[in-house]
């Protein structure tokens, strides 16, 4: 906080880099709908928004990685066109990506000087000099990393540091950091912040993207909020509170998004999990003795922080991981060695967390994606797909889910995120399940589509399905669940019935077993 | 309005490009042969000969298409063709040595079934390498290619098994029917291609197996979570590819009435070329059986036409290479046009 020089002053008008009215279209979706973004030198310009709000896309356009569909870019007041990363680099724009962009098979020094190798007079790479200068850069970052080490031998946090060192290798004017601290420990974050302050005092404009909101408030000078590809607001950081950021990112008043749930009246248990334990590798917490029941017509939430074991519970129920101890019963029938196909036939099906990687086959049509898991329900003689039956199933689900697409025959990849998610849910429903497992079903879809998903969950529960709903969004859990179990570090720490589901109770129970750490 | 019509027309042309290429190549070759050598390329006798060559490529390409649709590749089929031909040849020419020093001559049907089982089994081994031991398809089937070719040579020490017409007194005649026989005036090998292609189209379009093959190639993880038996389906496609290769080994040995261990060299490349020409994407999930059959016709007609025109073997290769690369380039152009068309919406 001490570095702030512009307290109570309006943002000065010396903009180094400005994006104006940027539109970016992808097949089927519009990622950016006319966004303005101003970057000030010597400041940390913070950019926030939920997943899918368009932050990374905007940064890729400004760094020459993606090309804009409409709009203009101004560099120091003059309009420019950037087609390549080289052009951006020659202007002095550097980007540190969310995903690491290092070659693990090369050394730290090789990586730092990739594509601007230091050479001797014959044009050969001057390995000694590269290693010396790499060491100097790493010293500046207060890191004890050997420049001769292979990147694959470094820890993720160290790799992040190398990525940062790479961006520091020559002069720059704008540095874009997309989630730079996601893999860093607290002490490494402190070092990074020192460097950022250092760069600021040299007049470098830093663009900072992060989901860790406390960090943003600490390091940022001004904040720009994006929501669903649109600019929401720009503000000086002094006036900003954590609550304000959360509210601006989420936008719409959440009250109308959620359905009015009536307490389900059935006591019939359709899924019971008893003493579920599961061992994983070193990084992940093991699941330990988790037990719960899911009743007919009930929406049961599973809440917990990242890494609490939420998805792992669903994976065990689904049979994705058969290496578990304990009992999982569907309608009283014990599932043991059954694989995914057999479990789907028993009536349990998963809406996976990662729609793109686990939910959809992009090259297939909307319709064929929908019938993929339930093909066995529409075949004759054991091998022949009944065309009429498939067509009517697809049409029924296409309408029930109100998928916005010209027809079920278009490729699923041409749909927007929310509609793709409806296809995934439709696919699951065509298996006619008894239990629907939903892992973060609203991730990366817009608020309107979220509301539709919640309505649908309510409707399905009323039809007698049991819904097991995993979410990391407290509001969603509070909004739709009839009952919640809270996990922390692989253990069930609390079970909350409807009247006890409050933000406080959820947060407290999810923190059990954690050392309370706070940045700064 | 006019503009939109043009877009639709060019999209249609791109979609039908393999058929259009087939027609253009046939027309060019027919005209050139007529003008320069006064030969009628389209006379029925010649078409039957071309058809027999196309059948070889097409049968292999059917198996290859399923493999490629799952995102894999099968480089071993040329080797399997050689090995299966040698096994059949050996069983007819030398018979089967049984314990006790006797030699048994099997009848032709048992030989055909045994050889098809062996071809399928080698495909099964490919599948096990890929699904159970996580070997990359390219490497696993490359290794299998060398093994099969080596075994084919070992079977005879590199020599040819001649005189496969069999002997009446040994009860093993009839093998030539596969290569030289006709049913309603059409060679047996062409019938086999037709029947196999119909089955393949049916499997691809109308069965859960076919749908699962596309799903695995498009996104194996999503397919698995939807209950698709990814490993079983993958095993099946390599077994089918091995079966097709075994079949081709039999057909060629029968056509030549002899089997030679070098038979089938580089046939896998023709099969891949046919599939790719027909619009199959090497990254999996995209392609049709019909396209592959047309692709096999393009390769076959190009081969025979160039030979008849007296084009040197070296230039034949250059021309084939250009056609294959052009096909893939057009594929990329079509993708870009589709993407643009959907953005415009």
Interface residues (C-beta under 8 A of the other chain):
Chain A: X25 X26 X27 X28 X318 X320 X339 X340 X341 X343 X344 X345 X350 X352 X357 X358 X359 X360 X361 X362 X363 X364 X368 X371 X372 X373 X375 X376 X379 X383 X384 X385 X387 X406 X414 X427 X431
Chain B: X206 X207 X208 X209 X211 X212 X214 X215 X217 X218 X219 X221 X222 X223 X224 X225 X226 X227 X228 X229 X285 X286 X339 X342 X343 X345
